[in-house]
């Protein structure tokens, strides 16, 4: 089991370092090539950290290039969000933001080159016919009746396709490779489709758009990418990647390396399914804090350092390691916030306490450290008064023996303050507890009471000084480890009805100055973040990032 003090395996970093030391590579150039058809998720974060991290660690550079070959599904809003995510994670791309569409003229010229060489043709088969002709994993394909068109005819049809003369499914351009290849990707793959769609970068200039497979390797070659790093599902595409590079007059020859993608339990990373959650308003947008998107995790309170740490913890291998325990991710953020989040007290479910032996106008002010181990953090001013709020869960009328919080006739210490005893329980007409009457032992400030032990310590907030706030308690969006594992069951049936619980809470006065995205440990409760969109000084909104328990730390100790 990987220990945090032992670096997780990263075979690509080791391999590239050896290449640099051996003189095969002078300078590594990587790229992160997202499609602008949705927001980035935690799986993309692994790829970002790998590509940008390699360049950072080995003295190279990493490009940000949008794979914008399908304008029907792409939006400028996605481009902007992706750029923001990469920057927020702490990475800088080399040079300008690049787009595959920057190379459309060159790609078109290379399609013409293939046609002149007899290695590409215009096909009139329908999509269904193309699938039928392609064959199966056990049966070879058969050639299209249009496969042997002359170069002149192909070039003419290509030009007319570009001008918009044909409908969207009337014709495609295919590379002429091998219809009997055991690798289906080499059975005359489509390299251009007709799309009558305006493009966010090129407008209405093009009526045809290149396929991913035709675009990707050539874009890498144009940019001088040395290592094209992608996930294992592209391993079967590598022969096609190399075929295009070997059959076109490209300026450089990048090399593709595959690694195992991230599969996180209780999480979906299918863009299509994430988009469905957004479109059906099951979540509040792509950056809903329950979403596994980078922007959703940011809104929930995750830090860039914690996500980078998590990606380093899981390592980079070629072996599919199965599901990664989400406890590793929560451990990464919890350990970061444990060291860096200031403390505060907040009562999620307020229960009023009246201290009957405290005068009505009594007030004390405690100076409390902002963080128990950080002298650089601002000292908090915590007021104490006759009326307080404690959490409902810290009181039990019929308490079992090992309940060390407040109960009738029992004592408990208020954090950073006195020991109090519950003398009377007040109930409303419906029989519900409305408030507690307690008394203070004034000889217990900063010291233990004489002659007795008080084991329990609870948090509290002064009723007169507390700040009202909305607290959103987020949990896993799904109730099962693999929500889309069973193809016969709709993944939406596994939605967690308790994935969001909203509390009207009371916080200590220091929280009134919380700015959006500021993070705190609410003592005894968990780690919380002021919502970056909804929280204002007039209406504070905090999102629970993670609880205090660290199951991964316990797992590591056992390992």
C-alpha positions in Angstrom: 0.0 0.0 0.0 1.3 3.4 -0.9 2.5 5.5 2.0 2.6 9.3 1.7 6.3 9.4 2.6 7.0 7.0 -0.3 6.3 8.5 -3.8 3.6 6.6 -5.7 4.7 4.9 -8.9 4.9 7.0 -12.0 6.3 4.9 -14.8 6.0 7.7 -17.4 8.0 10.1 -15.3 10.7 7.5 -14.8 10.7 6.6 -18.5 11.0 10.2 -19.7 13.7 11.0 -17.1 15.7 8.1 -18.5 15.2 9.3 -22.1 16.4 12.8 -21.1 19.4 11.5 -19.3 20.2 9.1 -22.2 20.0 11.9 -24.7 17.0 10.5 -26.7 15.0 13.6 -25.7 16.4 17.1 -25.3 13.3 18.8 -23.9 10.0 17.2 -23.0 6.9 18.9 -24.5 3.5 17.6 -23.4 0.0 18.8 -24.0 -3.4 18.7 -22.2 -6.0 18.4 -25.0 -9.6 18.6 -23.6 -12.7 18.7 -25.6 -14.7 21.9 -24.8 -18.0 20.0 -24.5 -18.3 20.0 -20.7 -16.5 20.9 -17.5 -13.4 19.0 -16.4 -13.7 16.3 -13.7 -11.4 14.6 -11.3 -10.2 12.2 -14.0 -9.0 15.2 -16.0 -7.3 16.5 -12.9 -5.1 13.4 -13.0 -4.2 14.0 -16.6 -3.6 17.7 -15.9 -1.3 16.9 -13.0 0.5 14.3 -15.1 1.1 16.4 -18.2 1.8 19.7 -16.6 3.7 18.0 -13.7 6.1 16.2 -16.0 6.9 19.4 -17.8 7.3 21.2 -14.5 9.5 18.5 -12.9 11.7 17.7 -16.0 12.3 21.2 -17.3 10.0 21.0 -20.3 6.8 22.7 -21.3 3.1 21.8 -21.6 0.6 23.1 -24.1 -3.1 23.7 -23.5 -4.9 22.7 -26.7 -8.6 22.4 -27.2 -9.7 19.5 -29.3 -12.5 21.5 -30.9 -13.5 19.3 -33.8 -17.2 18.9 -33.0 -18.8 22.4 -32.9 -22.3 21.0 -32.3 -21.4 20.1 -28.7 -18.9 22.8 -27.9 -19.3 26.2 -26.2 -17.1 29.1 -25.3 -18.4 28.8 -21.7 -16.6 25.4 -21.5 -13.4 26.8 -22.9 -13.4 29.6 -20.3 -14.2 27.1 -17.4 -11.4 24.7 -18.5 -8.8 27.5 -18.7 -9.9 28.7 -15.2 -9.6 25.1 -13.8 -6.1 24.6 -15.1 -5.0 27.9 -13.7 -6.7 27.3 -10.4 -4.9 24.0 -10.0 -1.7 26.0 -10.2 -0.4 25.3 -13.7 0.7 27.6 -16.5 0.6 26.5 -20.1 3.4 27.4 -22.5 2.6 30.0 -25.1 -0.9 30.9 -26.1 -4.0 28.7 -25.7 -4.0 26.5 -28.8 -6.9 25.0 -30.7 -7.1 22.1 -33.1 -9.0 24.4 -35.3 -5.8 26.5 -35.6 -4.6 23.6 -37.9 -7.7 23.0 -40.0 -6.1 24.4 -43.1 -3.1 22.2 -42.7 -5.2 19.2 -41.9 -7.2 19.8 -45.1 -4.0 20.0 -47.1 -2.9 16.7 -45.6 -6.2 15.1 -46.5 -5.5 16.2 -50.1 -2.0 14.7 -49.8 -3.4 11.3 -48.8 -5.8 11.4 -51.7 -3.0 12.2 -54.2 -1.1 9.2 -52.7 -4.1 6.9 -53.1 -4.4 6.6 -49.3 -7.8 8.4 -48.7 -11.1 8.5 -50.5 -14.6 10.0 -50.3 -17.2 7.3 -49.3 -20.9 7.5 -50.1 -21.9 4.7 -47.8 -24.4 5.6 -45.1 -23.3 5.4 -41.4 -25.2 2.1 -41.0 -23.6 0.7 -44.1 -20.1 1.8 -43.0 -20.7 -0.1 -39.7 -21.9 -3.2 -41.6 -18.9 -3.1 -44.0 -16.4 -2.6 -41.2 -16.9 -6.2 -40.0 -16.6 -7.5 -36.4 -13.8 -8.5 -34.0 -13.9 -12.0 -35.4 -14.8 -11.2 -39.1 -12.8 -8.9 -41.4 -14.5 -5.9 -43.1 -15.1 -5.6 -46.8 -14.1 -2.7 -49.0 -16.6 0.1 -49.8 -17.6 0.2 -53.5 -16.3 3.7 -53.6 -12.8 2.8 -52.2 -11.1 2.9 -55.6 -12.2 6.3 -56.8 -9.5 8.2 -58.6 -7.4 10.9 -56.9 -9.0 13.5 -59.2 -12.5 12.4 -58.3 -11.8 12.3 -54.6 -10.1 15.8 -54.6 -13.1 17.2 -56.5 -15.6 15.7 -54.0 -13.6 16.8 -51.0 -13.6 20.4 -52.3 -17.4 20.2 -52.9 -17.9 18.8 -49.4 -16.0 21.7 -48.0 -18.2 24.1 -49.9 -21.3 22.6 -48.3 -22.7 21.0 -51.4 -23.8 17.8 -49.7 -25.9 16.9 -46.6 -24.4 15.8 -43.3 -24.6 12.0 -43.8 -24.2 11.9 -47.6 -20.4 11.6 -47.7 -17.4 11.1 -45.5 -13.7 11.0 -46.1 -11.9 7.7 -45.1 -8.2 6.8 -44.9 -7.5 3.8 -47.1 -5.6 1.4 -44.8 -6.6 -2.3 -44.3 -10.2 -3.6 -44.2 -9.0 -7.0 -43.0 -6.8 -5.6 -40.1 -7.4 -7.3 -36.8 -7.4 -3.8 -35.3 -10.8 -2.3 -36.3 -9.4 1.2 -36.0 -7.3 0.5 -39.1 -10.3 -0.5 -41.2 -10.5 2.6 -43.3 -11.3 5.0 -40.5 -13.3 8.2 -41.1 -11.1 11.3 -41.1 -13.7 13.9 -42.2 -17.4 14.4 -41.6 -19.8 16.9 -43.1 -21.3 19.2 -40.3 -23.3 22.3 -41.2 -22.5 23.9 -37.9 -21.0 27.2 -37.0 -17.7 26.9 -35.1 -16.9 29.0 -32.0 -13.4 29.7 -33.4 -13.7 29.6 -37.2 -17.3 30.7 -37.7 -18.9 29.4 -40.9 -15.6 28.9 -42.8 -15.8 25.1 -42.7 -18.6 22.6 -43.6 -16.4 19.6 -42.9 -14.6 18.8 -39.7 -11.8 16.3 -39.1 -12.1 13.3 -36.7 -10.2 13.1 -33.4 -7.9 10.4 -34.7 -6.9 12.5 -37.8 -6.5 15.7 -35.8 -4.7 14.6 -32.7 -1.4 13.2 -33.8 -0.9 15.8 -36.5 -1.6 18.6 -34.1 1.0 17.1 -31.8 3.4 16.9 -34.7 2.8 20.6 -35.6 3.4 21.7 -32.0 6.5 19.6 -31.5 5.0 17.5 -28.8 7.5 14.8 -27.7 5.1 12.6 -25.6 1.4 12.3 -26.3 0.1 10.9 -23.0 -3.4 9.5 -22.9 -5.5 6.9 -21.1 -5.5 3.2 -21.9 -8.6 3.3 -24.1 -6.5 4.9 -26.7 -4.0 2.1 -26.8 -5.8 0.4 -29.8 -5.7 3.8 -31.6 -1.9 4.0 -31.3 -1.3 2.1 -34.6 -3.6 4.6 -36.4 -1.9 7.5 -34.6 1.5 6.2 -36.0 0.1 5.4 -39.5 -0.9 9.0 -40.0 2.5 10.3 -38.8 4.3 7.9 -41.1 2.2 8.6 -44.2 2.1 12.4 -43.9 5.0 15.0 -44.3 4.8 16.0 -40.6 7.6 18.1 -39.1 8.1 15.9 -36.0 7.2 12.4 -34.8 5.6 12.5 -31.3 5.2 9.3 -29.3 2.0 8.1 -27.7 2.1 6.6 -24.1 -0.9 5.3 -22.3 -1.7 5.1 -18.6 -4.6 3.8 -16.6 -7.4 6.2 -16.1 -8.8 7.1 -12.7 -11.9 5.3 -11.5 -13.2 6.7 -8.2 -15.9 4.9 -6.2 -19.3 6.6 -5.6 -18.4 8.8 -8.6 -19.4 9.1 -12.3 -17.0 10.7 -14.8 -19.0 10.2 -18.0 -19.4 13.6 -19.5 -22.7 12.5 -21.0 -24.1 11.4 -17.7 -22.8 14.4 -15.9 -24.4 16.6 -18.5 -27.7 14.7 -17.9 -27.5 15.5 -14.2 -27.1 19.2 -15.1 -29.8 19.2 -17.9 -32.3 17.5 -15.7 -31.6 19.9 -12.8 -30.8 17.0 -10.5 -27.8 19.1 -9.5 -27.3 22.8 -9.4 -25.1 23.2 -12.5 -21.7 21.8 -13.5 -20.1 23.3 -10.3 -22.6 21.9 -7.9 -20.4 20.8 -4.9 -21.7 17.2 -5.3 -20.3 17.0 -8.8 -16.9 15.4 -9.4 -15.9 18.4 -11.6 -12.9 20.5 -10.7 -15.2 23.5 -10.4 -17.6 21.6 -8.2 -14.8 20.4 -5.9 -13.5 23.9 -5.7 -16.9 25.2 -4.7 -17.2 22.5 -2.1 -13.9 23.7 -0.5 -11.2 21.5 -2.0 -7.9 23.2 -2.5 -5.6 23.0 -5.5 -2.9 21.5 -3.2 -5.2 18.7 -2.0 -6.2 17.7 -5.6 -2.6 17.6 -6.7 -1.6 15.6 -3.6 -4.4 13.1 -4.3 -3.2 12.7 -7.9 0.4 12.1 -6.6 -0.9 9.6 -4.1 -2.7 7.4 -6.6 0.3 7.3 -9.0 0.6 6.6 -12.7 0.6 3.0 -13.9 -0.5 1.0 -16.9 -2.3 -1.5 -14.8 -6.0 -0.9 -14.2 -6.0 -0.7 -10.5 -9.8 -0.9 -10.2 -11.7 1.6 -8.1 -9.8 4.2 -6.0 -11.2 4.6 -2.6 -12.8 8.0 -2.3 -11.4 8.1 1.3 -8.0 8.8 -0.3 -9.4 12.0 -1.8 -11.1 13.1 1.4 -7.9 12.3 3.3 -5.9 14.6 0.9 -8.2 17.6 1.6 -8.6 16.9 5.3 -4.9 16.8 5.9 -4.4 20.0 4.0 -7.2 21.8 5.9 -6.1 20.4 9.2 -2.9 22.3 8.8 -4.2 25.4 7.1 -7.9 26.1 8.0 -8.6 28.5 10.8 -10.9 27.3 13.6 -14.4 28.6 14.5 -17.4 27.4 16.3 -20.7 26.9 14.6 -23.9 25.2 15.8 -25.7 23.4 13.0 -28.9 22.5 14.9 -29.3 25.2 17.6 -30.7 24.5 21.0 -31.0 27.5 23.3 -29.3 27.4 26.7 -30.1 29.9 29.4 -27.4 30.2 32.1 -29.6 31.1 35.1 -26.8 32.2 37.4 -25.3 34.6 34.9 -26.6 38.2 35.0 -28.6 39.3 31.9 -26.1 42.0 31.0 -23.0 39.8 31.7 -20.5 39.5 28.9 -17.0 38.1 28.7 -14.6 38.1 25.7 -12.2 35.2 25.2 -9.1 35.4 23.1 -8.9 32.1 21.2 -6.2 31.0 18.8 -7.2 31.0 15.2 -5.4 27.6 14.9 -4.0 25.5 17.7 -0.6 25.1 15.9 -0.3 28.3 13.9 0.8 31.4 15.6 0.6 33.3 12.4 -3.2 33.1 12.3 -5.3 35.9 13.8 -6.6 35.4 17.3 -10.4 35.1 17.5 -12.5 37.2 19.9 -15.2 34.8 21.2 -18.0 36.5 23.4 -19.7 34.7 26.2 -23.1 35.7 27.6 -26.1 34.5 29.5 -27.9 32.9 26.6 -26.1 30.5 24.3 -26.8 28.0 21.6 -25.5 24.4 21.7 -26.1 21.7 19.1 -29.2 19.5 19.7 -27.0 16.4 19.3 -25.0 17.4 22.3 -28.0 17.0 24.6 -29.9 13.9 25.5 -32.8 13.7 28.0 -32.4 10.0 28.6 -28.7 9.6 28.2 -26.9 6.3 28.3 -24.0 5.9 30.7 -21.3 6.6 28.2 -22.9 9.8 26.8 -20.3 12.4 27.9 -22.2 15.4 26.7 -25.0 17.3 28.3 -28.0 15.6 30.1 -30.3 16.5 33.0 -28.2 16.8 36.2 -24.9 16.3 34.3 -22.0 18.6 33.6 -20.1 19.4 30.5 -17.4 21.9 29.6 -18.1 24.7 27.1 -15.1 24.8 24.7 -12.7 27.5 25.9 -15.0 28.4 28.7 -16.7 27.2 31.9 -18.2 23.9 33.0 -22.0 24.1 33.1 -24.7 21.8 34.6 -28.1 21.1 33.1 -30.7 21.9 35.8 -34.0 22.0 33.9 -35.4 21.0 30.5 -38.1 23.4 29.1 -40.6 22.0 26.5 -43.2 23.6 24.3 -46.8 22.8 24.0 -46.0 19.9 21.6 -43.7 18.3 24.1 -40.5 19.3 22.1 -37.5 20.6 23.9 -37.3 24.3 23.4 -34.5 25.4 25.8 -32.3 24.2 28.6 -31.7 26.0 31.9 -28.2 25.5 33.1 -25.9 26.9 35.8 -22.2 27.9 35.5 -19.4 26.8 37.8 -17.4 30.1 37.7 -14.4 28.4 39.2 -13.7 26.3 36.1 -12.4 28.8 33.6 -9.1 27.3 32.3 -9.0 24.7 35.1 -10.8 21.5 36.1 -13.6 21.6 38.7 -12.7 20.6 42.3 -13.3 17.0 43.3 -15.0 15.7 40.1 -14.2 14.8 36.5 -16.0 16.4 33.6 -15.2 14.4 30.4 -17.3 16.1 27.8 -16.5 19.2 25.9 -19.0 20.8 23.5 -19.0 23.8 21.2 -21.4 26.7 21.6 -22.2 30.2 20.3 -23.4 33.3 22.2 -27.0 33.9 21.3 -26.6 37.7 21.4 -23.5 37.7 19.2 -24.0 34.7 16.9 -24.2 35.0 13.1 -27.0 33.3 11.3 -26.0 31.3 8.3 -27.1 28.7 5.8 -25.0 25.5 6.0 -25.2 22.9 3.2 -24.2 19.5 4.3 -23.0 17.6 1.1 -22.5 13.9 0.9 -21.8 11.4 -2.0 -24.2 11.9 -4.8 -24.7 8.1 -5.2 -25.4 5.3 -2.7 -23.4 2.6 -4.5 -19.7 2.3 -5.3 -20.2 2.0 -9.1 -23.5 3.8 -10.0 -23.3 2.8 -13.7 -22.0 -0.7 -13.3 -25.3 -2.5 -14.0 -26.3 -1.7 -17.5 -29.9 -2.9 -16.8 -30.4 -0.4 -14.1 -30.7 3.4 -14.6 -27.8 5.0 -12.7 -30.2 7.7 -11.5 -31.9 5.0 -9.3 -28.7 5.1 -7.2 -29.0 8.8 -6.3 -28.5 9.6 -2.6 -31.5 11.4 -1.3 -29.3 12.7 1.6 -26.6 14.1 -0.7 -27.6 17.6 0.4 -29.1 18.6 3.7 -29.5 22.3 4.5 -29.2 23.7 8.1 -30.1 27.1 9.4 -27.1 27.4 11.7 -25.5 30.0 14.1 -21.8 30.7 13.9 -19.4 32.6 16.1 -18.9 36.4 15.2 -15.6 35.8 13.4 -17.4 34.1 10.6 -19.3 37.3 9.7 -16.1 38.3 7.8 -15.7 35.1 5.8 -15.0 35.9 2.2 -16.1 33.5 -0.6 -13.9 30.4 -0.8 -12.5 31.0 2.7 -12.2 27.7 4.6 -12.7 26.9 8.2 -12.7 24.0 10.6 -16.0 24.2 12.5 -14.8 22.7 15.7 -16.1 19.2 16.4 -18.1 19.3 13.2 -15.9 19.3 10.0 -14.3 21.5 7.4 -16.4 24.1 5.6 -16.1 26.6 2.9 -17.9 29.9 2.2 -19.8 29.3 -1.0 -18.0 31.2 -3.9 -21.3 32.1 -5.6 -24.0 32.4 -3.0 -22.3 33.6 0.2 -22.5 37.3 0.9 -22.0 39.4 4.1 -25.8 39.7 4.3 -26.4 36.0 3.8 -23.6 33.7 4.7 -23.6 30.3 3.0 -21.1 27.5 4.0 -20.6 24.2 2.2 -19.4 21.2 4.1 -16.2 20.1 2.4 -15.5 17.0 4.5 -16.1 15.7 8.0 -13.4 15.3 10.7 -13.0 11.5 10.6 -10.3 10.2 8.4 -11.0 6.6 7.4 -8.0 6.5 4.9 -5.5 7.3 7.7 -6.8 4.3 9.6 -6.6 2.1 6.5 -3.0 3.2 5.9 -2.1 2.3 9.5 -3.6 -1.2 9.1 -1.7 -1.6 5.8 
